Amino acid sequence: MRWLTADAAHHRPPAAVYAACLLSLAIGLSFVFVWSPLPFGWQGIDSYYEIAKGLAAGKPFPVVHIPWGYAYFLAPWYWLFGDRPWIPLVVQTLVNASIPLMLYHLVRIEIGARYGVMAAIITAIGSFNTAYASTQSSDSICTVLVVATMLCLSSARVHPRWRVIVLAGLLGGLSFQFRPNLILFPAFVAVVYVLRPPHRRLKVAHMALFLGVCGLVAMPWVVRNYRFTGLFIPASTHGGVQLWFGSLQSGPYQSNWLYNPRAAFEFPPLDYSSMVEFPVIVSGLAVCGDPGATRVELAYWTHADPSVQRMHATASDDGRFEFALPSVPDGTELSYYLVATSTKDGRNIRSVAPAAGADDPGIFVLSSDHFADMDAADLVIDVFDLARLMRWLSWGVDPAPGLELDLDRNGSATEADLRLSAAVLATIEPVALAGAPVVVTALQHDADAATLTFTDGSTLTVPRAFSGRILDLDARGAIAQSLLSRSRSFASLERRVAPLPTAPGRGVSNGCLEEVGVNRVIRRRQPHEMRRFIALALDNISRDPWAYARGTLARAARVFIIQGSDDRRTALQFSGSGVVYLAGRLITVLYAVLCLAGVVVSLWRRLPIVWLLLPIVYVPSTIAFMLVNARYAMTAQPFMFAFIGVLAIAIIDRLVPGAAPTRQSPAAGSEWRAGGSA
């Protein structure tokens, strides 16, 4: 137990630290090759496996909803050794095993070697990052980068060296290429570095260099995103949907946003894009015949200009094709269809998508107003038409529904038309109007609102003071909520064909043509989704900001705790998931309690803990307003172990005679005061 009384100025790590690294490696390899508590397997999450293999094959990085750091970490291993996921997993397990050693040095510099050794041992035994090193997840490498960044800056503060500052900048810049929520972390630590005494101008120069290097590391990603999408995207587009998820976690839905009725607004009733400042892209996949010889014709027109425009293209070798249409004004409703011609085995093949062609074309809208009625040409029936009928039948509110909503053709809009409209929207399978099922049981209204009740007990409520935005509707229950994201062309009602899919990422398919759609290419779709979800989130927040604030505070604490659930909609279910979630919850609660106790003991011992607290404070501060997951706190966990180590040393000092040093030198003590802090 000599390390228990080691002076803070002792630089050579004791054997216990190296043993901790070996233990971390052994545990990590057992997770890779024997058993892992994670259900993801070697391929991991967030599609990194598929993207990395594509990069290894020479394909470009395809998305903007995740940064490219981790995929490019994986790709060289697939390029060198082929499809052997265990190889990069072994590499990241080896890299993860360096954390106990780095944490030892960091804690030694900041508060003393005794605490550093204990932190290293606890990290080796209890780090969740060791488990995540057994699957392809960006957190495993990101945690290493954050610890290394903090160590470099701490070392440079004690012994000013420009090359260490440059290294810190490289590591800090790379860290948010693995976890985008770390994009502000370099600036956060730079401010604390400068403000932390002693105040010297050299520290400002240090941080200017540090931030400059971070910026240079990030620049290729920013430039790539601008060239790919035409937009300034410094991190990723995924923050939009995460913010929306977080805005749903308020009030009675803090523990499960999926049950918040406003989650039903996720998809729009009509396929649209808010990327109005860019040319429209129609794309698809031709799968019949020789792709390189498949000719595709696009016919399109708008509600403002009904003259048909035609364009031609040849499918690429992989069958994909794109048409870039001229930019159109905001609010344009576009109708289109495609015809593909090819040959196979001497036969001519012709496919049309949508199948009815000009008789029932695809419909797409370019609109920056995410929540208004976009059907300017009255081509489809959707929930806005239901709202219009409900208000007319309840209060005679103008304008009167158009004749297109007179589905029973009796010369006026009646409750029968309302029931028919709801039936054709609620029924996915093709149905004739005469045989439409009964889905509505009642229409009721009072002075303020009208409510449509469905056969499953669900309800759709429209306020009399309806602003025309879909977000003013209140849908509760399955049928009512399904109507918020569906539309049906009036032409299809006559032809008894199924409605077009509108969910993002899907497209029209027919015969040889698949994935046909407008602005569904990633460079258009993912930025649009970011815009839509941010708009949805801001609306949710504005309706009850205090509930959102309370939810944010709750998530700030919950980010450190594994919750889990036996609800399939809430948490991933797998063999033994109940036991794993329970164990994870108990362990993470214990970690949080012990860390808090360690902070208290550190303050009581007057240890300079600001630097070690930074990641623990930063993570919840920058992610709690979004959807949280205990995985997001992985980068802060080693620093929590530092405080648990302080608590453990305090207990040992009290229980083990002679364990405490005779001369207390807690704070990197003599090192920090005499080592020439910059």
Secondary structure, 3 states (H helix, E strand, C coil): CHHHHCCCCCCCCCHHHHHHHHHHHHHHHHHHHCCCCCCCCCCCCCCHHHHHHHHHCCCCCCCCCCCCHHHHHHHHHHHHHCCCCHHHHHHHHHHHCCHHHHHHHHHHHHCCHHHHHHHHHHHHHHCCHHHHCCCCCHHHHHHHHHHHHHHHHHHHHHCCCHHHHHHHHHHHHHHCCCCHHHCCHHHHHHHHHHHCCCCCHHHHHHHHHHHHHHHHHHHHHHHHHHHHHCCCCCCCCCHHHHHHHHHHCCHHHCCCHHHCHHHHHHCCCCCEECCCCCCEEEEEEECCCCHHHCEEEEEEEECCCCCCEEEEEECCCCCEEEEEECCCCCCEEEEEEEEEEEEECCEEEEEEECCCHHHCCEEEEECCCCCCCCCCCCCEEEHHHHHHHHHHHHHCCCCCCCHHHCCCCCCCCCHHHHHHHHHHHHCCCCCCHHHCCCCEEEEEECCCEEEEEECCCCEEEEECCCCCCHHHCEEECHHHHHHHHCEEEHHHHHHCCCCCCCCCCCCEEECCEEEEEECCCHHHHHHHHHHHHHHHHHHHHHHCHHHHHHHHHHHHHHCCCCCCCCCCCCCCCCCCHHHHHHHHHHHHHHHHHHHHHHHHHHHHCCCCCHHHHHHHHHHHHHHCCCCCCHHHHHHHHHHHHHHHHHHHHHHHHHHCCCCCCCCCCCCCHHHHHHCCCC
